[in-house]
Amino acid sequence: MHVEFEIVSITDLYKKSKEILTSPHRTAFYHILWFQKGTPTHLVDFNPIEIKPQTLLFLNKDTVQLFDPKESFEAKAILFTDNFFFRTEADMKFLRSSILFNDLLGVSQVQLDSSTDNFKVLFSLMEAELANKHEIYYADTLRSLLHSFLLLAERERRKQGFTELKKGPDLDYTILFRDLVEADFRQMKQVNVYASKLSVTEKRLNQATSKILGKSPKSIIDERVMLEAKRLLAHTNDSIKEIGYSLGFQEPTNFIKFFRKHNRSTPVEFREQFTT
């Protein structure tokens, strides 16, 4: 039975495919990276994260990442897809709302200490179960073990300086707005259209996002467009014109102006950081 779940040794993969791992790469599945030894700097969507030994890092699908080319480390990774995890509506709701993959304020990390043994047990059980491909309930067992691992990690994350956003209309509007932007940012960049879809005024939407994230709706849209532009520039060979067009810019000059305004460099200059 084939399931879209895998555990890999990043340490071994690094030895075989260092050039790939130390270049920007993007995948359509979730990553749980367990850095066991070393203090590398991991680049996640072009933001450096300083890693300590025994750190869990949770990366959403489509994230662009780059492993440290200079610092030695040992790490493993749990990789899985929506298709693997989603069997019920509850599964979808759990993963889409988990702070591990949906922290509005940054990338989720968990520093392991006395709780490490619990994670080791679950991790070992998942590794062992991967050898039971022909057994009944194989996929269900893996899914259950992963679910337990995520619950345990979320509990630890909440103990380690996690900023709990105040529940209420402002948070609800912000999350709904973020989800709409994620779906439509390539072609839709007008705040009033998003506000209309949410049945609120632009002023009310601005109040919500400013209170929760300290950003205006327009800034959130522009940041999402810029993130996608950087991702495409870094990990594809698409032309500047093709990337601009895919992001809703009919003219390359408009895309270049937008990029320079938000990054103080041209798309070509940004791309050269990862190709030279």
TAMOLIN-V136591 format. One record per pair of residues at least 24 apart in sequence whose C-alpha atoms are under 10 Angstrom apart, sorted by the first residue. I is the first residue (numbers start at 1). GAP is how many residues later the second one is. D is the distance in Angstrom with one decimal. If there is no record, write none. Layout:
i={I I}
gap={GAP GAP}
d={D D}
//
This chain:
i={1 1 1 1 1 1 1 2 2 2 2 2 3 3 3 3 3 3 3 3 3 3 4 4 4 4 4 4 4 4 4 5 5 5 5 5 5 5 5 5 5 5 5 5 5 5 5 6 6 6 6 6 6 6 6 6 6 7 7 7 7 7 7 7 7 7 7 7 7 8 8 8 8 8 8 8 9 9 9 9 9 9 9 10 10 10 10 10 10 10 10 11 11 11 11 11 11 11 12 12 12 13 13 14 14 14 14 14 14 18 18 18 19 19 20 20 21 21 21 21 21 22 22 22 22 22 22 22 23 23 23 23 23 23 23 23 23 23 24 24 24 24 24 24 24 24 24 24 24 24 24 25 25 25 25 25 25 25 25 25 25 25 26 26 26 26 26 26 26 26 26 26 26 27 27 27 27 27 27 27 28 28 28 28 28 28 28 28 29 29 29 29 29 29 29 29 29 29 29 29 30 30 30 30 30 30 30 30 30 30 30 30 30 31 31 31 31 31 31 31 31 31 31 31 31 31 31 32 32 32 32 32 32 32 32 32 32 32 32 32 32 33 33 33 33 33 33 33 33 33 34 34 34 34 34 34 34 34 34 34 35 35 35 35 35 35 36 36 36 36 36 37 37 37 37 38 38 38 38 38 39 39 39 39 39 40 40 40 40 40 40 40 40 41 41 41 41 41 41 42 42 42 42 42 43 43 44 45 45 45 45 45 45 46 46 46 46 47 47 49 49 51 51 52 52 53 53 54 54 54 54 54 55 55 55 55 55 56 56 56 56 56 56 56 57 57 57 57 57 57 57 58 58 58 58 58 58 58 58 58 58 59 59 59 59 59 59 60 60 60 60 60 61 62 62 63 63 63 64 64 64 64 64 64 64 65 65 78 78 78 78 80 80 84 84 84 84 85 85 85 85 85 85 85 86 87 87 91 94 94 94 95 95 97 98 98 98 99 99 99 99 99 99 99 99 100 100 100 100 100 100 101 102 103 103 103 103 104 104 104 104 104 104 104 105 105 105 105 105 108 108 108 108 109 109 109 109 109 109 110 110 110 110 110 110 110 110 111 111 111 111 112 112 112 115 115 115 118 118 119 119 119 119 119 120 121 122 122 122 122 123 165 165 166 166 167 168 169 170 170 170 170 170 170 170 170 170 171 171 171 171 171 172 172 172 173 173 173 173 173 173 173 173 173 174 174 174 174 174 174 174 174 174 174 175 175 175 177 177 177 177 177 177 178 178 178 178 178 181 181 181 181 181 181 182 182 182 184 184 185 185 185 185 185 185 185 185 185 186 186 186 186 186 186 186 186 186 186 187 187 187 187 187 187 188 188 188 189 189 189 189 189 189 190 190 190 191 191 191 191 191 191 192 192 222 222 222 223 225 225 226 226 226 226 229 229 229 230 230 230 230 230 231 232 233 233 233 233 233 233 233 234 234 234 234 234 234 234 235 235 235 236 237 239 239 240 240 240 240 243}
gap={131 132 133 134 135 137 138 82 131 132 136 137 77 78 80 81 82 127 130 135 136 139 25 75 76 77 78 79 80 81 135 24 25 73 74 75 76 77 78 79 80 121 125 134 137 138 141 25 71 72 73 74 75 120 121 124 136 24 25 26 69 70 71 72 73 116 119 120 123 25 67 68 69 70 71 119 24 25 65 66 67 68 69 24 25 57 63 64 65 66 67 24 61 62 63 64 65 66 62 63 64 62 63 53 55 58 59 60 61 49 50 51 48 50 46 47 44 45 46 47 48 43 44 45 46 47 48 252 41 42 43 44 45 46 211 212 251 252 39 40 41 42 43 207 208 209 210 211 212 250 251 37 38 39 40 41 42 206 207 209 210 211 35 36 37 38 39 40 205 206 208 209 210 33 34 35 36 37 38 52 32 33 34 35 51 52 53 54 30 31 32 33 34 49 50 51 52 53 54 55 28 29 30 31 32 33 47 48 49 50 51 52 71 25 26 27 28 29 30 31 32 46 47 48 49 50 70 24 25 26 27 28 44 45 46 47 48 68 69 77 118 24 25 26 42 43 44 45 46 76 24 40 41 42 43 44 75 76 77 78 38 39 40 41 42 76 37 38 39 40 76 35 36 37 38 33 34 35 36 37 29 32 33 34 35 27 28 29 30 31 32 33 34 25 26 27 28 29 30 24 25 26 27 29 24 25 63 62 182 183 185 186 189 181 184 185 188 59 60 58 60 58 60 59 60 58 59 56 57 58 59 62 54 55 56 57 58 52 53 54 55 56 97 101 43 44 50 51 52 53 54 41 42 43 44 49 50 51 52 92 95 41 42 43 48 49 50 40 41 42 47 48 40 166 169 164 165 168 163 164 166 167 168 170 171 166 170 45 48 49 68 63 66 55 56 58 59 54 55 57 58 59 61 62 57 53 56 56 53 56 57 52 55 78 52 53 56 51 54 55 56 58 59 63 65 50 51 53 54 57 58 53 73 59 60 61 62 59 61 70 71 74 108 109 57 58 60 107 108 45 46 49 54 44 45 47 48 51 53 43 44 45 46 47 48 49 50 42 45 46 49 41 44 45 37 38 41 31 34 29 30 31 33 34 29 28 24 26 27 30 26 47 48 45 46 45 40 39 34 35 36 37 38 39 40 41 42 37 38 40 41 42 36 37 40 25 27 31 32 33 34 35 36 39 31 32 33 34 35 36 37 38 39 43 33 34 37 28 31 32 40 43 44 31 39 42 43 46 36 39 40 41 43 44 39 42 43 37 63 35 36 37 38 39 40 43 62 63 35 38 39 42 58 59 60 61 62 63 38 58 59 60 61 62 33 59 60 28 29 32 33 36 59 27 28 31 25 26 27 28 29 30 25 26 36 37 40 39 33 34 32 33 36 37 26 30 38 29 33 37 40 41 40 39 34 35 36 37 38 39 41 33 36 37 38 39 40 41 36 39 40 35 34 28 29 26 27 28 31 24}
d={9.4 5.6 6.4 8.9 9.9 8.2 8.3 10.0 7.7 9.7 9.9 8.7 8.7 9.2 8.6 6.4 9.8 9.7 8.9 9.2 6.7 9.5 8.9 7.9 5.6 5.9 8.5 7.1 5.4 8.7 9.3 9.3 9.6 7.5 5.6 4.4 6.9 9.9 9.5 6.7 8.8 9.9 8.8 8.8 8.2 8.9 9.7 10.0 8.1 5.9 5.1 6.5 9.7 9.2 8.7 7.9 9.9 9.8 9.4 9.9 7.2 5.6 4.6 6.2 8.8 9.1 8.2 6.9 8.4 9.7 8.9 5.7 5.3 6.7 7.9 9.5 9.8 9.6 8.4 6.4 4.4 6.4 9.2 9.1 9.0 9.7 9.2 7.1 5.2 5.0 6.5 9.6 9.1 7.2 5.2 5.6 7.0 9.7 8.8 8.9 9.0 9.8 9.5 8.8 9.5 9.9 9.6 9.4 9.5 8.7 9.6 7.7 9.7 8.6 8.7 9.1 8.3 6.1 5.6 8.4 8.4 8.6 5.1 4.8 6.2 5.5 9.3 9.8 9.6 8.0 5.6 7.5 9.3 8.8 8.5 7.9 7.1 8.7 9.8 6.1 5.5 5.0 8.4 8.2 9.8 9.7 6.0 5.4 9.2 7.4 9.8 9.2 8.3 5.4 5.7 6.7 9.5 8.7 9.9 8.1 5.7 8.9 8.1 5.6 5.8 4.6 6.7 9.2 8.1 9.4 9.6 7.1 9.6 9.4 6.4 5.2 7.0 7.6 9.2 9.9 8.7 5.0 5.0 8.2 9.9 9.1 7.4 9.2 8.9 7.2 4.5 6.9 8.9 10.0 6.5 5.6 4.7 7.4 9.6 10.0 7.8 5.9 5.0 4.6 8.0 8.6 9.8 8.0 5.6 5.4 6.1 8.2 8.4 10.0 7.9 6.0 5.0 6.7 7.3 9.9 9.2 6.5 5.8 5.0 7.0 9.2 9.4 6.7 5.7 4.8 6.4 8.9 8.4 5.5 5.0 6.6 8.9 9.5 9.7 9.7 9.5 5.0 6.5 8.0 6.9 6.0 4.5 6.6 8.7 9.5 9.0 8.5 5.4 5.2 6.0 8.3 9.9 9.5 9.9 9.7 7.2 6.0 4.3 6.7 8.6 9.9 7.5 5.5 5.4 7.8 9.6 8.4 5.3 5.0 7.1 7.4 6.1 4.3 6.6 8.9 9.5 7.0 7.7 6.8 9.5 7.9 5.8 8.7 7.9 5.2 6.9 6.6 9.6 9.1 7.4 5.6 9.1 9.1 7.7 6.2 5.3 5.8 9.6 10.0 6.5 7.6 8.2 9.8 7.4 9.3 8.2 7.3 9.9 8.8 8.2 8.6 9.5 9.9 9.7 8.8 9.7 9.2 9.5 7.9 9.9 8.2 8.6 8.5 6.2 5.5 7.7 8.2 6.7 5.8 4.7 6.1 9.4 8.3 5.5 5.0 6.4 7.5 8.5 9.9 8.6 9.6 7.6 6.1 4.7 6.7 9.0 9.6 6.0 6.1 9.5 6.8 5.6 6.4 8.6 9.9 9.7 8.0 6.2 9.2 7.1 7.7 9.4 8.6 5.3 7.7 8.9 9.9 8.8 9.8 9.1 9.8 9.7 8.2 9.6 9.6 9.2 6.2 9.2 8.5 7.9 9.4 9.7 8.9 9.4 9.7 9.0 9.8 9.5 8.1 9.5 9.5 7.6 9.5 9.4 9.5 6.4 9.3 8.7 8.6 9.2 9.5 9.4 9.0 9.4 9.9 9.8 9.3 9.1 9.7 8.6 9.0 7.6 10.0 9.8 6.9 10.0 8.4 8.9 9.1 9.5 7.9 9.6 7.8 6.3 7.8 9.9 9.9 9.9 9.1 9.2 9.6 9.7 9.7 9.0 9.5 8.6 9.3 9.0 7.7 9.5 8.3 9.6 9.5 7.5 9.9 9.3 7.6 8.8 9.1 9.7 9.6 7.0 8.9 9.6 6.9 8.4 9.6 6.6 5.5 9.2 9.3 7.4 9.6 8.2 8.2 7.9 9.3 8.4 9.9 9.2 9.7 8.4 8.7 8.4 9.4 6.7 9.7 7.8 8.3 9.7 9.6 7.9 7.8 6.4 9.9 7.8 7.2 9.4 9.9 8.1 9.9 9.8 7.7 8.8 8.1 9.6 7.6 4.3 7.0 9.1 7.3 6.8 6.9 7.8 8.6 6.4 9.3 8.6 9.9 9.9 7.7 9.0 9.1 7.0 9.8 9.8 6.5 7.8 9.7 7.6 9.2 9.6 6.1 5.4 9.1 9.4 7.3 8.4 8.9 9.8 9.0 9.7 8.3 9.8 8.7 8.3 9.4 9.7 9.4 9.1 8.0 8.6 9.5 9.5 8.3 6.5 10.0 7.8 9.4 8.8 7.6 9.5 9.6 10.0 9.9 6.6 8.6 10.0 7.1 6.5 9.5 7.7 8.5 9.5 9.1 6.9 8.9 9.6 9.0 6.8 4.4 5.4 8.8 9.8 9.6 8.4 6.5 4.9 8.5 8.9 9.3 7.9 9.8 7.8 6.4 7.8 8.9 8.9 9.3 7.7 8.5 9.5 6.5 6.2 9.9 9.9 8.2 9.6 9.8 9.0 9.7 8.3 8.4 9.7 9.3 8.6 6.9 7.6 8.4 9.4 8.1 8.2 9.2 9.8 8.0 7.7 7.9 9.7 9.2 7.2 8.1 10.0 7.6 5.5 9.1 9.0 9.7 8.0 5.6 8.6 8.4 6.3 8.1 8.9 8.6 9.6 9.7 9.7 9.9 9.5 10.0 7.1 7.6 9.8 9.7}
//
